[in-house]
Amino acid sequence: MARWRWHALALLFLLAVGALRWNGALRDPRLAVDESDYTAAFTAISHGENPYEVPRFIYPPAFAVVGAAAAERWGEMPLVYAFRVLNLLGAAVLIWLSLSITSWSYRIRVGLGAALIALWAPIHQGIDCGNISLAVIGLTLAAMAAIELRSGAAIAGLGLGLGLVIKPLAPAVLALLGPWRSSTGKRVGRRVAALAALTAAALSLALGRSLLPVWLAKTGGHLPNGHTVSLWRLLFCVGIDVRPALLLVVVLAVTVPWVWKRELSSSQFLVVATTATLYSLPLVWTHTLAFSLPAQLAAFDRALSGSAASGESDRRQRRFALAILAALALSIQGSEALVAINNRSLLIQALYLAPAVLAPAAFAVYALRGRVPRAG
């Protein structure tokens, strides 16, 4: 059977498992919390009002305008059901593409993928809250995977650009694509980044251009840091108040030179780019932590890949590493419960936040340490 068919079968299986597991949430006629914000913004657009008067709506104007048009044409609930299906599809794509960078057998990857789509906290929160993040993250990873295909640069650029105008989670990915030198020695991401930026700009100007200043004013001002599991919130808790735009600049100032000086396989670049994305975002919820999956799986793959002939000292080190990685994975799995610390002192918040916030970086460092050559 052709390789692509095995991937298609795995995705269909994960979708079936997800549909069974989340059947109630997918079919619920009531609006989830984030769906209420989306539909309120769409209604405001339809009535000629400002969608950014909806308190928690901070999505790009193009998303609001297209959503309003779709709701008028097909109805509010059909659109909501479509979002839920796209979210489930995004979750399946995210999981399978992340598992595909490991050395595990097909059966192990399929079995672990089924467990993740049924039990992993970022999937649970994304579907339970009705947040479109899972669809956008899945689209982002699919676009990055498409780079290696024939004519893949065009597909990747269009996909990344579309994701940015739905929910701008991955500007860091575009910035890192430019300096990325693949393991073949070629800088393969420049055209992709340029096309993604052009796509996002064109769609933003064509759809809801008059709302751009309002959106930029709202997102460039004060953002709520309660409930988030972000580096931005952790820094705030220890007395460092960083503007969201500056956070992106700092993360790129660290990661762009590092990427520029090295040759990275597509799998290694995926780990770096998705991890950097998490630290560049001021608002990170548990569902946004789905970006940590490539780094998590790459780290566990490395820890489990020791030779049977390795010495006792090496085996002890691997067992210790597995224990640390498992604890960090549990901090992400339990991150939904961090809502309980919102009214505690900033120091207590920082102590509870630190494991989940720092876990993605720890996964990435362990997965890549000693395995990334400098460019010649």
N, C-alpha and C positions, 0 to 999 in steps of 0.2 A: 504493500500500500504506500502511496506517495506520502512524503513527510508531512505535507500541509494537511492531509486528511487526518493524520493522527492528532495534530493540533486542533483541528476542527472538532473531532470527536471528544477530545478532552474539554473543550469549551462548552460543547453541548451538554456534557455530563455535569459540569460545574453549574451551568444554568439550571439544569433539572433539579440538582440538589438544592440550589439556592431558592428556586421557586417553591419547592416543598417546604423548606425550612421557614421561609419568610412569607408563606402564603397569606397569612392573616394580615400582615402589614401591607402587602402588595394590593390586596383587594379591599382594604378598609375604606368605606365611603367617607370617613371623616378625614379632615386635613391634618397632617402632621405639623409640628411647630414651624419648620422652615417653609413648608408648602403654604402655610397661611401668609407668610411674608411675601412669597412670590406672587400669589394670586391677588393679594392686596395691591401690590405694585402694578400688576397687569391691569387691574380694575381702574387704578388711578390714571394710567395712560389712556385707557379707553374713554374715560370721562374728561380728558383734557387736563388732568391735574398732574402735580409733581409726584412721581413715584418715590422720590427720596424724602418725602414727608412720612413715609412708612418707617418707623424708627429703626428697625434692624435690617432694612434693605440697603445694601451697599454694593450691589452688582452693577456691571457695566450697562450703559444705556441700550446697547444693541440687544442684550439679553431681555431687557424690559420691553423694548419695542416689539421684537419678534414674539415674545411670550404673549403680549397683549393681542397681537394679530391672530396668533394661533388659538387663543382662548375665545376670541370673538367668532372665529370660523368653526371650531369644533366643540367648543364648550369647555368650561373650567375643569370638570372632573376628567374628561377624556385626556386633556393635556397633563393633568396630574398623574394619571395612570401611565402615560407615556414616559414621564420623568422617572417613575418608579422602575419601569422596565429598563430604561437606559442606565439607571443606577446599578441595577443588578447585572446588566451586561458589562458595565465598567468594572464592577467588582470581580467578575469572572476573568476579564482580560488582564486586569492588574495582577491577580493571583497567578494565572497561568504563565504570563510573561516573566514574572518574578521567579517562579519555580524553574523556568526554562534556563536560567543562568547557572543552575546548580548541576552537579555531576550525578545526581540521583537517577535511579531507573524511572522509566515511564510510569510504572505501577505505583511506585512510592510517591511520585509527584502528583498523580491523580488522586491518590488517597489523602495526601496531606492537603491538596487543594480543596477537596470536599470538606475536610475538617475546618479549614480556614473560612470558607464561605458560610459555613453553618455556625461557627463559634467565635470567630475573631472579633474583638471589641470594635475596631474601626468599621468593620462591615455592619455590625449591629447598630452602631450609632448613626451611620450614614443612612441606613434604611429606615430605622425607627424615627429619625428626625425628618426624613424626606429631603435631606440636603443633596444637592446636585454634585457635590465634590467627588463622589465615587465615579460618576460618569466622566467628569473632566480628568481625573487622575488616570482612569483607564484609557481615555483618548490620548493623553500625553504619552503614556508608555507605549501605546500602539504606534503613535507617530515616531517615537524614537526607534522602535523596532523596525519601522519601514525604511529607515535610512539605508539599511543593508540590501534592500531589494533593488532590482533593476527599475530605474525611474523612481526610486524611492524618495529622492530628495524633494520632489514636488509633492508627493503624498504627505511626507513628514512635515514640510513647511505649512501646507494647508491645514493639516490636523492641529499642529501646535498653535497656529494663528487663530483657528476657530475656538480652541480651548481657552485662549486668553480673553476672547470677547464674551464667553459664557461666564467664566470665573477666572480671574487672572492669578492663578496659583503658581505659574511656572515661568516668570520672567527670568529667573536665575538660569533656567535651562537654556534659554536663548543666548544669554551672555556667555555661558560656558561652551556652547557649540562652536563659537568662533575660534577659540584657541585650541580646541580638541584636535590632537594628532592621534590618529588610530594606530593600531599595532602594525599596520602596513606602512606607516610613516607619512600618510597623507592627512591633510586637514580637511576632513570630509563634511564638517558641519557649517561652514560659512554660508553656503548657498541656502541651506535649510533655515538658518537663523534669519537671513535676509528675507526669504520668502515668508516666513512666519510673521516677521515684523510688518511687512507690507500687507499681508492678509489681515492682520489685526487692525492696522491703521485704516485700510480701505473699508472694512466692515464697520469700524467705529464712526467713520465720517459719513458713511452711507446710511446708517441706521441710528437715529437718535442723536445726531450731531449737536443739536441745540441743548441737549441735556448734559453734554460732556463737562461744561464748567461747574454745573451743580454737583455732578458726581465727584469730580476732582476736589471740590471744596469740602464735600462731606468725608471722603476717604482720606483727604490730606489733613483733616483736623483731628480732634480727639477721638480715639477709638477705645471702646471698652475692653479692659484687659482681664476682667473677671471671667472665670470658667476656662480661659484658654490655657494650653499646655505649650507655650512658646518660649523661645529664648528671650523675646522682648519682655514678656511678663516676668520671667525669672530675673532679668537684669533690673527691672523696676523694683522688684521685691528686695534687692540688695542695694538699692539706692542709686541706680544708674538709669536715668530716664532718657531713652534714645528715641528719636523720631523714626517712624517706620521706614521712610525713604533712606535714612542714614543706615539703618540696620541692613538693608539690601546692599548698600555701597560697601559696608564693612565686610560682609560675607563674601562679596565678589572680590574685594581687595585681597582676601586671603586665598580664595579658591582659583581665581583666574590665573595668577602666576604659577600656582602649583600644577594646574592642568597644562599650561603652556609648555612647561619644561619636561613633560613626560609623554610617553606613548601609552595609550590606554586602549584596551580592547573595548568593544561595544558594551560588554557586561560590566567591566570596571567603570566605564564612563557612566553607565546607568546608576551604579551605586553612588558615585561622587555627585552626580547632578541631582538625584532625588534627595540625597542627604542635605546638600547645600540649599535646595529649595525649602526644606523644612525650616532651616535656620534663618532664611531670608524673609519669612512671612511673620508679620506681627500677630496675626490671629491664627492659631493652630488649635483645632479641636481634635477630639479623639479620631473622628473620621479622617481628618487631614493627615494624621499619623500613618495612614495607609501608605504614604510615600516612603515610610521606613522599611517596607517589606523587602525590597531588593537587598538592602544592606543586611537586614536580619538573616535572610536565607543564605546569602553569601558567607556571612560569618559562621553560621551553624554548619554549612557545607565544609568550610575549612577545618573547623574543630573536629568534625566527624571523619575527615578524610585521611587520618593517620594510617600508616602501614602496619600490618600485623606483625612485622618484624622489628618495629620500633622498640627502643629500650624502655625500661620501667620509668625512668625519669621523664621521657617524652610523653608516655601515657598519663603520668600524673599531671603534667602540665595541661594536657588536653582535657582531662577530667575537670581540673580547676577552671579552665576556660569555659567549658560547657556549663558549669555551675553558675559562673558570672553571667554568661549570655542568657541562661534561663531566667535568672533574677531580673535582668534588664528587660527581657521579653515580657515578663509578668508585670513589670512597672507600666508598660504600654497597655497590656491587657486590662489592667486595673485603673487606667487613667480616667475613665468615666466617673469613678468615685471621688475624684479630686474636687468635685463641686462642693464637697463637705467642708473644704478648708477656706472657702471664700471669705468668711467673716473672721478668720483667725489673724494673728499678727503677721506682718510681712515676713518676718524671719521664719515663722512656722510654715508659711506658704512656700517660701524658698526651699526649705528642707524637704518638704513633700514633693515639690515640683521637680527638683533636681534630677532624680533618677529617670523619670520619663522624658524630660527635656534633653538630657545628655546621652540617653541610650542610643539614638540613631548615630551620633558621632562615634560612640564606642564600637558599634557594630561595623561601621565603615572602616575605621582604623584597623580593627582586628582582621577584617576581610582582606584589606589591601596591603597591610604592612609587609614590606619585603618582597612584594610581588609586582611592583610597578617600576619598570626601568625608566631612567631618564632618557630623554631624546638625545640621539647622537649629534 
